Amino acid sequence: MIRIVLAEDQGMLLGALGSLLGLEEDMEVVGQARNGEEAVQLVQQLEPDVCIMDIEMPVKTGLDAAEELKGNACKIIILTTFARTGYFERARKAGVRGYLLKDSPIEELVSSIRAIMAGRRIYAPELVDIAFGEDAEICNPLTEREAEVLEHLADGRTTKQIAALLHLTPGTVRNYISIILDKMSAGSRIEAVKRFKENGWSRNH
């Protein structure tokens, strides 16, 4: 029996998904969470085989939860409406075993769960095409430190505040911001933050 935890903030969808998966003879939904924090707790408490999570949930996103559960024996499957390369990139780095889209038929989800339990990784074809196509801009162009600076800008912090937090001089922070704007092809800090979030590269969506 494949033991499953579901995490989805839309109650109707959570209930429907639980009922449909419960019809499968080899599957049992052992827990349901309404946010990423609850998902992490249920996985740690119940030790399921699989956790199927949405991305954009309150308290903690599905990607944050997946990163927290990295290394756990539970196999994580992201089930989302968002075919964003930045999200997909973060999910793969977090070690998720599946990344599927909500408009897929339930039969596809069921077969993907079984394939993942057999050791495979299953990614939605649309994402593979986007992520590995010739025209793809899948990778976050910023270094870890540049991304950190931009996250602080997104939170509304000033150059001086960022400098104090990161133990840098304000001049160094300004240099980072200049490089960030260049890499993001952005005319302003606001535009850079907007693109950073739209591509799913921000941890604070």
N, C-alpha and C positions, 0 to 999 in steps of 0.2 A: 504493500500500500504506500502510495506517494503522499506524504503529509505536507500540506500547503498552508502558508500564512498569506493572507491578502491584505494589501494596504492601499486604500483609495478613499479620498475625502468626500466623494459624492456617494451618499448613502444608498441611493437607488441602484447605482451601478455596482457598488460593493455587494449588495444583497443579490443582485441578478447574477453576477459573476460567481459568487459563492454557490448559488443554487445550481448553475449550469455545470460547474466543475464537480459538484457533489453527485451528479448523475453518473459520472464515470466510475466504473467498477473498481478501478485501481487507484482512485484518488479520494482524499479526504481533506476537507478544509478544516483545520484545527484551530485557526485564529483569524480574527479580522481587526484591522487597525484603521483609524481615521487620519493618522498623520505619521510622519517618519519616525518620530520619537517612540510612539506606540509600537511601530513595526520592529524597531531595534529591540525593545523590551520583550516582545512576543517571541522573536527569533531566539533570543538568549534564554528565555524561560522554557519554551516548548521544543526547541531544537528540531524544527521541521526540516524536511528535505529541500523544500523550495519556498522562496518568498517572492511573490509577484507584487511589484510596487509601481504606483504612479510616480511622476516626477514632482509636479507642482502641488505639494501638500503643505498645510500649515505646520507650525512649530519646527519641523525639520523636513527638508525636501527629500524625495526619494534618492537623489544622487548623494546627498549628505549622509543619508542612512546607509546607502550601499558602501560608501567610503568607510564608514564606521565599522561595518560588518566585514570588511575585506579580510580574508584569511579564515573566516568562519566556514564551517563545513556546509552550511546552508547555501544552496545555489540561488543566486539573485537573478530575477527576470524583471526588466523594466518594461512596463506596459503603459504607453503614453500616446497623446495626440501629436506630440512635437517631434518632427523629423529634423531636428537641428544638429548640425555637425558638432557644435561645441558640446552639447549634451552627450552625444554619442561618444565623443572623444573622452569625456570625463568618465562615462560609464565603463568604457573598455579599460581605462586605467584603474578603475575600482574593482576590476575583475568580474563584472557581471557576465553571466553565462548566456543571457538572452536580452535582446532589445527589440520589442515588437510594438506595432502601432495598433491603437484601439479600433481602427476601422477594419481590422482583419477579422475573418470569421472565427467563431469559437473553436471550430474544428482545427484551425491552424494553431491556435494557442495550445489546445490539448496535445496535438502531435508534437509541438515544439517542446512542451514539458517533458514528454516521454523521451524525445531525442536528447534533451539536455541531461536527463537522468542517466542516459546511456553514454554520457561523456562528450557530447557535441556542444558547440556554441552556435546559437541561432540568432542571426541579425536580420531585420527587415530588409528585403532587397532594395527598397528605396534608399535606405541609409547607406548600404554598401556602395550603391551607385554614386551617391552624393559624396561620400567620404573618400572613395578611391578613384573617382572620375578625373579626367584630365583637367577639367575646369574647377575642380574643388579647391576651396580655401579652407581646409579642415583644421589646420593647426593654428592655435593661438600664437600670434607672432611675437608676443611679449615674453620676456624672461620672467622667472618667478618673482624677482624683486620689482620689475616694472609693473607686473600684474598686481602686486601688493600695494604699490603706490596708487594705482588706478582704483583699486578697491576702496582705499581711504578717501580718494577724491569722490567716489560714488557715494560715500557716507557723509559727504559735505564738509570734510575736514580741510583746513587751510594748509598752505605750504609749510608754515611754521609748526602747526600741530603734527603734520606728517613727519617732519624732520625730527621732532622730539620723540615721537613714537618709535621711529626706525633708527634713532641714534645717528642721524645724518645731519649735514649742514643744510640750511634752506637752499643754498646755491646748488647743491648736489640734487636735491629734490626737484628744483626747477629744470636741471639738465635731464633728469629722468622724464619729466613731463614733456619736455621738448621732443625727446626720442619717441615717447609714446604717441604723441600727436602725429609724428612723421610715419611711424609704423602702421598706425590705424588710418592714415590718410584723412585725418580729422582736422577741421579748422578751428575747433575749440575743445576745451575740456569736456563740456557738456556733450558734444557730439561723440567724443571718444568713449565716454561712459555709456552713452546710448548704444553704440555699436558693440561695445564689450558685452553688454547685457543681452542684446538681440541675438548675438552669436552663441549665447549660452556659456560664455567663458567665465562669467562672474559667479562667485560662490554665494552672492547675496541676491539671487533673483527675487 
